[in-house]
Amino acid sequence: MPRNNSAYYRAKAEDCRAQAERASRPLDKESWQRLADEWQKLAEHAERLENQ
């Protein structure tokens, strides 16, 4: 498990991107990519907090 929240959130974003790549239906791809984008936002926010 990652040592900090930002690393965990980035890993989740990467997992979602991988799912988007594997999805065959456009709607599924879009949904996975939206989830990846949200995890990425969380990672960036957590990183700002960790660097305070």
Buried (B, 14 or more C-beta within 10 A) or exposed (E): EEEEBBBBBBBBBBBBBEBBEEBEEEEEBEBBBEBBEBBBEBBBEBBEEEEE
